[in-house]
Structures are given as C-alpha cells and as structure tokens.
Amino acid sequence: QVQLVESGGGLVQPGGSLRLSCAASGSIFSINAMGWYRQAPGKQRELVAIIPSTGSTKYADSVKDRFTISRDNAKNTVYLQLNSLKPEDTAVYYCNAAIKRRIGVRTIDYWGQGTQVTVSS
C-alpha cells in the first residue's frame, strides 16, 4: 500500500532547470535511503543521486556539479534539483525509496512510475 508519486518533469532547453519531486504515501514506519535513477532510450538505468536518512549524499559523476538531491522527512518527499541541463540528461527519471512499513519487518525498495525529462532546443 506504499505509493511513490513523481512530478516535475517536462521539456526544457539546454541550460535550463527543473525540480523533481517524489512523495511517498501509505503505511510507512520509516524511510531509509531515497534516490533518483534515470534511464535513457537504449541505455541501462543508472543511479543519479542518493540521499540516506543520515550521512552524505552521493551523485553520479556526470551530474555532481549540477544536480542537488534533498528530502523533507516530515513530508516523506525527496527532491532533485536539476540545473544547467544538457541534452544528454534526457531520460525517464525514477524515484526510489527504501521503506520499512512496520517495525520488525524488512526494508523494501519501492519505485515511482517515472517522469520524463527532455532537454532539447
């Protein structure tokens, strides 16, 4: 009954910016790491950024100086700020969250449906 809903994708010109959001809802005891992945046509899905419940964020080398991941634990939401976008950033961006629904049960990865980001002039 956990659901991740992404929003914020769209079409932007090179150099533009977008802000992606992913809100988790449902029966949630706790959320560990949250992250963003992306998959371009003909390519494998790759990790873009991850933010643990505690500790440092991590980024793919290709986006480290341009993207920023953040989270609002009170809202069970993770964000990805995409700046200085390039055509090669075009992909479907997927939200991921490691969620523990009840104390005493294992943590399970949940995925959003994906949101399209297209960078083109």
N, C-alpha and C positions, 0 to 999 in steps of 0.2 A: 504493500500500500504506500510505499515511498515513491514519490514522483519528483523528477528534476525537470524544470521548465526553463529553457533558454530563451533569451530575447536580445535584441540589439544589433543583429546582423543587417547587412544591406550592401548597397553599391556605393562605393566611394572612389574618388580619384586618387591617383598616386600622391603621396604626401599627406593625405587626409587622415582622419581619426575616427574611431568607433569605440563604443563602450559596450561590452557584452555583459549580460547578467545571467545568472543561473540560480534559481531559488529551489531549495529542497523543501518538500512538504510531506505530511503524513505522520506515521508513527515513527518517531526518531528519539532515541535515547541520547545519542551523541554522534558527532561527525568528526572523523579523524582528518585525513588529508582531503583536500579538494584540488582539482586541477582542470586544465584545459588541454585538449588534444585537437589536432586538425588532420584532415585528410583531403588531399587534392586528387583530382581525377588521375588514375593511373599510378598513384603513389601510395605507399603504406601510411597508415595512421601514425602520427608522431606526437610525442609529448611536446607541448608548447610551454607550459608553466605549471608549477605545482606549489601549493601553499599548505603546509602541515598545520595541525592545530596549534603546535608550538614549534619554534625554530625558524630557520631561514627559508625563504622562498628559493625556488630553482627555476631556471629558464633554459630553453634551448638556445644554443649559441646564436642562431640566426635571428632571434628576437630579443635578446637580453637587454640591449640598449634602447629598445623601442617600446616594448610591452611592459605592463605592470599588472600583476595579479594581487588581488586583495580580497578580504572576506569580512562579512558582518555576521558574527556568530548569533547575535540576537535575532537576525532575520533568516538564518540558515542560507545565506546567499554568498556566492563567490562572484567576483567581477574580473573582467580582463579589459584593461585599457590598452587599446591598440593605437599607437601613434606612428607617424612617418610611414604610413603603409606603402607597401610595394606590390606590384603585380604578382610577385611570387608568394605573397601572403594569401592569395585567393585559395579558399578551401572551405569545406564544411567544418565548423568548429564545434566540438563536443565537450560538454561538461561531464566531469566525473567526480564522484564523491564516495568516500569510504564511510559507510554508515552502520552504526550499531543500533538496532531497533529496540532491543531490551537488554538490560543488564544480564550477564551470564550467557549471552549468545555471541556468535562470531560476527565479525565485521564483514560486510558485503559491499562490493563495488556496485554502484548504480550509475547509469548513464542517461544523459539527456538525449533528446531526439536529434540534436544538431541544429545549427543555424548557419546559413550561408553568408560568407563574407566574400565579396567580389571587389577587387581593386583594378580599375580599368579607366582609361581616359577615352 
